[in-house]
Amino acid sequence: MLATGTPIAVWTTPDGVPERIVWRGRRYRVTDTPTLLDSPDVWFATHPTPVPRAWRFQGTADDRTTRIFDVRFEQSRGEWQLLHLYE
């Protein structure tokens, strides 16, 4: 397991579910159902954040390399970060 706080590029569905990422210049497509690791931050009952905070999913590159990614959206920075990588 690699633990990191590296910024990464994440593309999501309109509901904020990860669909693909780019890490170290390689594109990975999400090839399983992402699991929400924690609940979205909620400031007020009627104003939840637009994307959930953290997800775990399997990503597969074009060469069939598969890894498990834990990612989190850092609201204060406006960017996604790679938390853990399982090879």
C-alpha positions as CSV (number, residue, x, y, z in Angstrom):
1,M,0.0,0.0,0.0
2,L,1.3,3.4,-0.9
3,A,0.0,6.3,1.3
4,T,0.2,9.7,-0.3
5,G,-1.4,13.1,-0.5
6,T,-0.7,13.6,-4.2
7,P,-3.1,15.7,-6.2
8,I,-4.7,13.7,-9.1
9,A,-7.2,14.4,-11.9
10,V,-10.6,12.7,-11.3
11,W,-13.5,12.7,-13.7
12,T,-16.9,12.1,-12.1
13,T,-20.5,11.5,-13.0
14,P,-22.9,14.4,-12.5
15,D,-23.6,12.8,-9.1
16,G,-19.9,13.0,-8.1
17,V,-19.1,9.3,-8.5
18,P,-15.6,8.7,-10.0
19,E,-15.4,7.4,-13.5
20,R,-11.8,7.7,-14.5
21,I,-8.6,9.2,-13.1
22,V,-5.1,10.2,-14.3
23,W,-2.2,9.2,-12.0
24,R,1.4,9.6,-12.9
25,G,0.4,10.3,-16.5
26,R,-1.6,7.1,-16.9
27,R,-5.4,7.0,-17.4
28,Y,-7.4,4.5,-15.3
29,R,-11.0,3.7,-15.9
30,V,-13.1,2.8,-12.9
31,T,-13.9,-0.9,-13.4
32,D,-16.1,-1.6,-10.3
33,T,-18.7,0.1,-8.2
34,P,-17.0,2.9,-6.2
35,T,-17.5,2.7,-2.4
36,L,-18.1,5.8,-0.4
37,L,-15.6,5.9,2.4
38,D,-17.2,8.7,4.4
39,S,-20.4,10.7,4.2
40,P,-20.5,14.1,2.5
41,D,-19.9,17.2,4.6
42,V,-23.2,18.8,5.3
43,W,-23.2,22.5,6.3
44,F,-27.0,22.8,6.4
45,A,-29.6,20.1,5.8
46,T,-30.5,21.8,2.5
47,H,-26.9,22.4,1.3
48,P,-24.7,19.3,1.1
49,T,-21.4,19.6,-0.7
50,P,-21.6,18.8,-4.4
51,V,-19.3,15.7,-4.3
52,P,-18.8,13.1,-1.6
53,R,-15.5,13.4,0.2
54,A,-13.8,10.0,-0.2
55,W,-14.1,7.0,-2.5
56,R,-12.4,3.6,-3.0
57,F,-12.5,1.9,-6.4
58,Q,-10.7,-0.3,-8.8
59,G,-9.1,1.4,-11.7
60,T,-7.8,-0.4,-14.8
61,A,-5.4,1.1,-17.4
62,D,-5.4,0.4,-21.1
63,D,-2.7,-2.2,-20.6
64,R,-4.9,-4.0,-18.1
65,T,-2.9,-2.9,-15.1
66,T,-5.3,-2.8,-12.2
67,R,-5.0,-1.0,-8.9
68,I,-7.3,0.0,-6.0
69,F,-7.4,3.7,-5.3
70,D,-8.6,5.7,-2.3
71,V,-9.3,9.3,-3.3
72,R,-10.7,12.3,-1.5
73,F,-11.9,15.7,-2.7
74,E,-10.3,18.5,-0.7
75,Q,-13.0,21.1,-0.7
76,S,-10.7,23.8,0.7
77,R,-8.2,23.3,-2.1
78,G,-10.7,22.5,-4.8
79,E,-8.7,19.4,-5.9
80,W,-8.7,15.6,-5.6
81,Q,-6.0,13.8,-3.7
82,L,-4.8,10.2,-3.8
83,L,-4.9,8.9,-0.3
84,H,-3.9,5.3,-0.7
85,L,-2.9,3.0,-3.6
86,Y,-3.1,-0.8,-3.4
87,E,-1.3,-2.7,-6.1
